[in-house]
Amino acid sequence: MHWLLPTGRSWQSIAAGYLGLVGLVVWVLGPFALGLGIWAVVRSAREPGVHGRGRAVFGIVAGAIGTLMTLVVLQSVAG
């Protein structure tokens, strides 16, 4: 059941995963997913009982892609 529902995960990793997923389409949310993903990874590294590192890493990767796409769009509009 842990593969389907986000049980036993930190709220930061759950939020980072969903923001990363939405951030692939709505690029403005990319930096927020990136920040929450980094926060969740740091928290899971410091506290041994916290799970959800995979969702956090997905949030970081998807947030980085969304952030890059936002920067590309802003650069093309400004230039």
C-alpha positions as CSV (number, residue, x, y, z in Angstrom):
1,M,0.0,0.0,0.0
2,H,3.0,2.3,0.5
3,W,3.6,2.4,-3.3
4,L,0.1,3.8,-4.0
5,L,-0.8,6.0,-1.1
6,P,1.6,8.4,0.7
7,T,1.4,6.8,4.1
8,G,4.4,7.1,6.5
9,R,6.0,10.0,4.5
10,S,6.8,13.5,5.6
11,W,4.5,16.2,4.4
12,Q,7.4,17.9,2.7
13,S,8.2,14.9,0.5
14,I,4.5,14.5,-0.4
15,A,4.2,18.1,-1.3
16,A,7.4,18.2,-3.3
17,G,6.3,15.2,-5.3
18,Y,3.0,16.6,-6.2
19,L,4.4,20.1,-6.8
20,G,7.0,18.6,-9.1
21,L,4.4,16.7,-11.0
22,V,2.3,19.8,-11.5
23,G,5.4,21.9,-12.0
24,L,6.2,20.0,-15.2
25,V,3.1,21.6,-16.7
26,V,2.8,24.8,-14.7
27,W,6.4,25.9,-14.8
28,V,6.1,28.7,-12.3
29,L,5.7,26.0,-9.5
30,G,9.1,24.5,-10.4
31,P,11.1,26.6,-7.9
32,F,8.7,25.7,-5.1
33,A,9.0,22.0,-5.8
34,L,12.8,22.3,-5.9
35,G,12.8,24.0,-2.6
36,L,10.5,21.6,-0.9
37,G,12.3,18.7,-2.3
38,I,15.6,19.9,-0.9
39,W,14.0,20.5,2.4
40,A,12.5,17.0,2.5
41,V,15.9,15.4,1.6
42,V,17.7,17.3,4.3
43,R,15.0,16.4,6.8
44,S,15.1,12.7,5.9
45,A,18.9,12.7,6.2
46,R,18.8,14.3,9.7
47,E,15.9,12.3,11.1
48,P,16.2,8.5,10.7
49,G,12.5,7.7,11.0
50,V,11.4,10.1,8.2
51,H,10.6,8.4,4.9
52,G,9.8,9.7,1.4
53,R,13.2,10.4,-0.1
54,G,12.1,9.1,-3.5
55,R,9.2,11.6,-3.7
56,A,11.6,14.3,-2.6
57,V,14.1,13.4,-5.3
58,F,11.4,13.4,-7.9
59,G,10.3,16.9,-6.7
60,I,13.9,18.1,-7.0
61,V,14.3,16.7,-10.5
62,A,10.9,17.9,-11.8
63,G,11.3,21.2,-10.0
64,A,14.7,21.7,-11.7
65,I,13.1,21.0,-15.1
66,G,10.2,23.4,-14.4
67,T,12.6,26.1,-13.1
68,L,14.8,25.7,-16.3
69,M,11.7,26.0,-18.5
70,T,10.6,29.1,-16.6
71,L,14.0,30.7,-17.1
72,V,14.0,29.8,-20.8
73,V,10.5,31.3,-21.3
74,L,11.5,34.4,-19.4
75,Q,14.6,34.8,-21.4
76,S,12.8,34.4,-24.7
77,V,10.2,37.0,-23.7
78,A,12.8,39.5,-22.4
79,G,15.2,39.0,-25.4
